[in-house]
Every structure is written in structure tokens, then in C-alpha cells.
Amino acid sequence: MSYPPPLQAVVDELGRFPGVGPKSAQRIAFWLMRQPSEDVARLAQSIEEMKTRLSFCERCCNIAETGDSARSAPTIDVTKRRSVSSRILRTSWRSNAPARFTAPITCSTES
């Protein structure tokens, strides 16, 4: 089915998301159309801010704020799940702690 170009563009872009097929993309696009403009604008702003302010660390592949000077080279957190590492990074405990583990740095997907 052909939709007006602005709607079709959204359906096409949503269909590029992992696990989102054509029907799901259509449902999400129609749901977005029914939402207040402020909510859709807030979603778009959140996505833009995420892309602007966050990146993956080149050393450990964890999520890092762009220009995050809080990470120190001698301290590497080795955890099984990225969510645990995020909690460690939010605490002040790490700032005065010596390196806790000695391990090769490899990037892997969260399990």
C-alpha cells in the first residue's frame, strides 16, 4: 500500500530498525501520527541528543559521553553486562579506586 510521501518515509526508516518488519513499522508510524506533536518532538529531540552526546568508547566499547574526561586510562571496569558497568560509572566509588582487574580489552556484545 502506498502512503503519502512523509508517512512512507517514516515507515521506511522505522522498517530499518532491527526486528521491525513492514507491518510493525506501519503500526508505529500510525501510532506516532496519533500522538500529540509535543510528544513526537520530544522523542525526536531525545534521539538527536543521544546521537550528539553519546558514543561508544574506543577502548572498551561501552557507552560514553562525548568528551567524557571522567574515564581514566589506568582504570578499566570488566563486567559481564553493560548495565553493571553503567552503574559503576555513575558512582563516585570508581574515582579513587585503583585498577580492579587486569584483563585484555575486547569488545563483545552484552549477554
C-alpha positions in Angstrom: 0.0 0.0 0.0 1.3 3.5 -0.9 1.1 6.2 1.7 1.7 10.0 1.4 5.4 10.6 1.0 6.1 11.9 4.6 4.3 8.9 6.1 6.0 6.5 3.7 9.4 8.0 4.6 8.7 7.3 8.3 7.5 3.8 7.6 10.6 3.1 5.6 13.0 4.4 8.2 11.3 2.5 11.0 11.5 -0.6 8.9 15.3 -0.3 9.1 15.3 -0.9 12.9 16.4 -4.4 14.0 13.4 -6.6 14.5 10.9 -4.2 12.9 9.2 -5.5 9.8 7.0 -3.6 7.4 3.8 -4.2 9.4 5.3 -3.1 12.7 6.8 -0.1 11.0 3.3 0.9 9.8 1.8 0.4 13.2 4.5 2.5 14.9 4.1 5.3 12.2 0.3 5.4 12.7 0.8 5.4 16.5 3.2 8.4 16.1 0.6 10.2 14.0 -2.0 9.9 16.8 0.4 11.3 19.4 0.5 14.9 20.4 3.1 16.9 18.4 5.0 17.7 21.6 5.5 14.0 22.4 6.8 13.3 18.9 9.1 16.3 19.0 10.4 15.1 22.5 11.1 11.7 21.0 12.9 13.2 18.0 14.9 15.5 20.3 15.9 12.6 22.6 17.2 10.6 19.6 19.1 13.6 18.3 20.6 14.3 21.7 21.6 10.7 22.1 23.5 10.8 18.8 25.1 14.1 19.6 26.2 13.5 23.2 26.9 9.7 23.3 29.3 7.4 21.5 31.0 4.1 22.1 34.3 4.2 23.9 37.1 3.3 21.5 38.9 1.3 24.2 36.1 -0.7 25.8 33.1 -0.2 23.6 30.9 0.9 26.5 28.6 3.9 26.1 30.4 7.1 26.9 29.5 10.8 26.8 31.4 12.6 24.1 34.5 14.2 25.7 34.0 12.2 28.9 37.0 13.2 30.9 35.9 11.2 33.9 37.3 8.0 32.4 40.9 7.4 33.4 43.3 5.3 31.3 44.6 3.1 34.2 41.1 2.1 35.4 39.2 -0.4 33.3 36.0 -2.0 34.6 35.5 -5.5 33.4 31.9 -6.7 33.8 29.7 -9.3 32.3 26.8 -6.9 31.5 27.0 -3.3 30.2 24.3 -2.3 32.7 26.5 -3.2 35.6 29.4 -1.1 34.1 27.0 1.8 33.7 26.1 1.6 37.4 29.8 1.6 38.4 30.5 4.6 36.2 27.6 6.6 37.9 29.1 6.1 41.3 31.9 8.1 42.9 33.4 4.9 44.1 35.5 4.4 41.0 37.1 7.8 41.0 39.7 6.9 43.8 39.9 3.2 43.2 42.9 1.6 41.6 42.6 -0.6 38.6 40.4 -3.5 39.8 41.1 -6.1 37.1 43.9 -6.8 34.7 42.4 -8.2 31.6 42.8 -7.8 27.8 40.3 -5.2 26.5 38.0 -6.8 24.0 34.6 -5.6 22.7 31.8 -8.0 22.8 28.0 -7.9 22.8 26.1 -7.8 26.0 24.9 -11.2 27.1 
